[in-house]
Amino acid sequence: MANRTRTYDPVKVRAALAAQTEALRAAVGALCADPAADRLLDGPTRLGDWTVRDLLAHLALQVGWVPRHLDDPQQGRAAIGLPQWAAGVAALAPLLDGAARAHAAEAFAGPPARVAAGFDREAALLLDLLADPAAADPARRFEIRLGSMTLTDMLVTRLVETVVHADDLAAALGRTDFPHDRQAVAAVSRLLADAFAAQVPGGAVELRVPPYAVVQAVEGPRHTRGTPPNVVEAGPLTWIRLATGRLDWSTALEEAAVSASGERSDLGPHLPVLR
């Protein structure tokens, strides 16, 4: 089975991102209305020394990024696809970290109500864009530092931000029931599976993320038919956590969160996908 180039339906992407953004806005509102909100906002996350306030500041910046820069002039950057975005985004980590800390210290400083209002403002900008038929043109392009993408692909990257960081927020607050949009999780699972296959090309291992994605990866003998000799299977959120470094491969195996069979099925050396 050869991996195919995947495309995303603009209508489904916009609907999924709207639903995921609404879920996040509701979660942030509930957090900031909690009597313990001051303590919770300054509590730790699994993202180094970021606090919950830092995490929400970063999320707000990422949610509002596309509508705030939609009409920026094009600079002729080279076209990239989603696997190339996934491979290159690590280079932006210092810039994103600095921006999040600065935003947390400025716009997100102070009482919880200010944090909720700041997040709501950015969410409203994105939701207005997603509801605008003029933004639905599948040929429309958007430029970032890494290159030029279709607007739909750029919105898929916002699905990555909102799904992955919603999971970070849930972990920081000790929650296991964050109401992710199903189509949002599906798109992120597929993107990260495709990016993994692009970063570790080959046909020796079949990676399954049911019910959303199946790809072949890792150098070695290519499977053509019958039962693959090397199979890795993980649920969508488990795969997302593995691919983004939130879950260690050995821990996932110990906890039976992932199944792996075959002598080439150790994906540990190849993870995470987003560094």
Beta strands, then each sheet from edge to edge (+ up, - down):
strand 1: 141-144
strand 2: 147-150
strand 3: 205-209
strand 4: 213-217
strand 5: 231-234
strand 6: 258-261
sheet 1: 1+ 2-
sheet 2: 4+ 3- 5- 6+
end
